Amino acid sequence: MRKHRVQLGLGLISIGRTWGARPVPVPGEAEALAFLEGAYELGIRLFDTSPSYGDSEVKLGRFLTGLSREERAQVSVATKFGEHWNSGTGEPFTDHSYDALRRTLVRSLDRLGAIDLLQLHRTSPEVLGSADLDKAWESALEAGVGRIGVSASDPASAAATLALGYQVLQMPYNASREDMGPALREAASKDVELLINRPYQAG
């Protein structure tokens, strides 16, 4: 029977913008840094963020600059492109064009220093098959991104991700999202790395 390695990661949407079933005020920089430092001390080494999470990337980047080279080498930083943040309206928006993806990538690298895992955000089967995405992946790998993957939120996109041979898939799975079960089981059978979000729904 195949054994799978399990790692606990930390999603960072709430340090950048209001989110969740019980929204709380977005923490300031000092509070966010203390939170990240506490998570690191407790053993968290996977941090997942996104440009569409308000100023989450900025806060994570400042935390990372406080780590030694040896400490940073133990951390895996995951971010995304495809969903963006309008700071004027305080709302996320989606744009999967090459120009938008490239601009986001450059900004994320500037904020984070290095990206261990870059994921396509708010995807669809059509976007996964686009020439713009292929070109954006090439740019990302040339820029030093460690690995690429997909963050899918619906069964069709998850199935397309697996059919195209991606080796990293982030997806929701919980008692109310059993529609993602087939993709979860297929991914596990193919040894695809799974990042499960919303295990307790949006709590």
Secondary structure, 3 states (H helix, E strand, C coil): CCCCCCCCEEECHHHCCCCCCCCCCCCCHHHHHHHHHHHHHCCCCEEECCCCCCCHHHHHHHHHHCCCHHHHHCCEEEEEECEEEECCCCEEEECCCHHHHHHHHHHHHHHHCCCCEEEECCCCHHHHCCHHHHHHHHHHHHCCCCEEEEECCCHHHHHHHHHCCCCEEEEECCCCCHHHHHHHHHHHHCCCEEEEECCCCCC
